Amino acid sequence: MTSIPAPLQQQPDPQLRDQQRLHDLARLRRVRDRIDREYAQPLDVEALARGAHMSAGHLSREFRLAYGEPPYSYLMTRRIERAMALLRLGDLSVTEVCFAVGCLSLGTFSSRFTELVGVPPSVYRRQAASATAGMPSCVAKQVTRPVRNREAPATEPQLA
């Protein structure tokens, strides 16, 4: 019986590794798309991971590498972006906006909103009414987008 030398057993085929990476990226895109679609639903990392056939820890690590923030932060950023749009319209109270975007706690919503936007939701609502008056909604969304919402810069793999 022939045995494969130990160093060759430990090195995965680069082509297989690349295929696995592409497969993982496709699953991460599906998770991100699900968050974008279902942000107002009760989502948690465990449920997202189950849907992607990954462990919660693996999903969090890979999502952070791909998009620059963990899935829960991405979800909250999406919720805050939608809340900003609803607050600009001025039809709903802050509490109604909080529940409309899927947050269950007004305190958590207000804290996260203030962290991402820089002002509390009630102040934003007052300021946004005058600042975006007459501005098309697509432009207002781009101008007022939270800074944290960007993908991670491409990094070169580090060799050990």
Stockholm file with secondary structure:
# STOCKHOLM 1.0

chainA/1-160         MTSIPAPLQQQPDPQLRDQQRLHDLARLRRVRDRIDREYAQPLDVEALARGAHMSAGHLSREFRLAYGEPPYSYLMTRRIERAMALLRLGDLSVTEVCFAVGCLSLGTFSSRFTELVGVPPSVYRRQAASATAGMPSCVAKQVTRPVRNREAPATEPQLA
#=GR chainA/1-160 SS CCCCCHHHHHSCCHHHHHHHHHHHHHHHHHHHHHHHHHTTSCCCHHHHHHHHTSCHHHHHHHHHHHHSSCHHHHHHHHHHHHHHHHHHHTCSCHHHHHHHTTCSCHHHHHHHHHHHHSSCHHHHHHHHHHHTTTCCHHHHHHHTCCTTCSCCCCCCCCCC
#=GC SS_cons         CCCCCHHHHHSCCHHHHHHHHHHHHHHHHHHHHHHHHHTTSCCCHHHHHHHHTSCHHHHHHHHHHHHSSCHHHHHHHHHHHHHHHHHHHTCSCHHHHHHHTTCSCHHHHHHHHHHHHSSCHHHHHHHHHHHTTTCCHHHHHHHTCCTTCSCCCCCCCCCC
//
